[in-house]
Amino acid sequence: MSTGYPCKHFSIGLPTAAEDQSLTALLQHVTQTLGEHDSISMDDLITISFGTEIGSDAITRGSFTVVFADPESRRTE
């Protein structure tokens, strides 16, 4: 038997039109994007994953997906 765990997630990648699709550019973009939004508590962080995908233009692009607990959805038992 398993129970659900309330969480949220989002992914951050570089815009398709970005000339520099390097990992360094992606990490800088992730840092800047996260700095512009509400911070996620380390206590709520579940996982961060990295993936790549080849676009229709044959350029490989990366993105980070962040999964975190949703404190507002936690059930009290």
Contacts in CASP RR format, 6 or more apart in sequence:
PFRMAT RR
TARGET T0000
AUTHOR 0000-0000-0000
METHOD contacts of the structure
MODEL  1
MSTGYPCKHFSIGLPTAAEDQSLTALLQHVTQTLGEHDSISMDDLITISF
GTEIGSDAITRGSFTVVFADPESRRTE
5 69 0 8 1.000
6 69 0 8 1.000
6 70 0 8 1.000
6 73 0 8 1.000
6 74 0 8 1.000
6 75 0 8 1.000
7 46 0 8 1.000
7 67 0 8 1.000
7 68 0 8 1.000
7 69 0 8 1.000
7 70 0 8 1.000
8 67 0 8 1.000
8 68 0 8 1.000
8 70 0 8 1.000
9 65 0 8 1.000
9 66 0 8 1.000
9 67 0 8 1.000
9 68 0 8 1.000
10 65 0 8 1.000
10 66 0 8 1.000
11 63 0 8 1.000
11 64 0 8 1.000
11 65 0 8 1.000
11 66 0 8 1.000
12 29 0 8 1.000
12 30 0 8 1.000
12 33 0 8 1.000
12 34 0 8 1.000
12 63 0 8 1.000
12 64 0 8 1.000
12 66 0 8 1.000
13 26 0 8 1.000
13 29 0 8 1.000
13 30 0 8 1.000
13 61 0 8 1.000
13 62 0 8 1.000
13 63 0 8 1.000
13 64 0 8 1.000
14 20 0 8 1.000
14 21 0 8 1.000
14 25 0 8 1.000
14 26 0 8 1.000
14 29 0 8 1.000
14 61 0 8 1.000
14 62 0 8 1.000
16 61 0 8 1.000
18 25 0 8 1.000
18 29 0 8 1.000
21 59 0 8 1.000
21 60 0 8 1.000
21 61 0 8 1.000
21 62 0 8 1.000
23 62 0 8 1.000
26 62 0 8 1.000
26 63 0 8 1.000
26 64 0 8 1.000
30 64 0 8 1.000
34 40 0 8 1.000
40 66 0 8 1.000
40 68 0 8 1.000
43 69 0 8 1.000
44 68 0 8 1.000
44 69 0 8 1.000
44 70 0 8 1.000
44 71 0 8 1.000
45 66 0 8 1.000
45 67 0 8 1.000
45 68 0 8 1.000
45 69 0 8 1.000
46 67 0 8 1.000
46 68 0 8 1.000
46 69 0 8 1.000
47 66 0 8 1.000
47 67 0 8 1.000
48 64 0 8 1.000
48 65 0 8 1.000
48 66 0 8 1.000
48 67 0 8 1.000
49 64 0 8 1.000
49 65 0 8 1.000
49 67 0 8 1.000
50 62 0 8 1.000
50 63 0 8 1.000
50 64 0 8 1.000
50 65 0 8 1.000
51 62 0 8 1.000
51 63 0 8 1.000
51 64 0 8 1.000
51 65 0 8 1.000
52 60 0 8 1.000
52 61 0 8 1.000
52 62 0 8 1.000
52 63 0 8 1.000
53 60 0 8 1.000
53 61 0 8 1.000
53 62 0 8 1.000
53 63 0 8 1.000
54 60 0 8 1.000
54 61 0 8 1.000
55 61 0 8 1.000
END
